[in-house]
Amino acid sequence: MLGLSLLLLATTIVWIARAPGLLGYLVGFSGFAYIAQGFVLGSEGFSGANTAPQLLAYVAIFAWSSWLLIVAWRMKEAVEAPT
C-alpha cells in the first residue's frame, strides 16, 4: 500500500508544475522499490534477497523527502487576496 501511495503521489507531483518533475520520478522510483520489496517479501519471506529493494527504497525516500523540504522551504509564500 505504501508503494501504491507513493506512485499516486508521484503522478500528482509530475502533473503539477509547482514542483520539479524529476522529484516526482524519484518518488515513483521509491514507490516501485516498495512494491518490489513486497513481492520479494511475499515470495521468499524475510530473507537476504529483501535487503536490496529495501535499501533502495530507504535511500530514495531520504533523497526525495530532503529535496521536497528544500523546494518547499524556497517557495514564496502565498499572498491572500484582499477582502
Buried (B, 14 or more C-beta within 10 A) or exposed (E): EBBEEBBEBBBEBBEEEEBBEEBBEBBBBBBBBBBBBBEBBEEEEEEEEBEEBBEBBBEBBEBBEEBBEEBEEEEEEEEEEEE
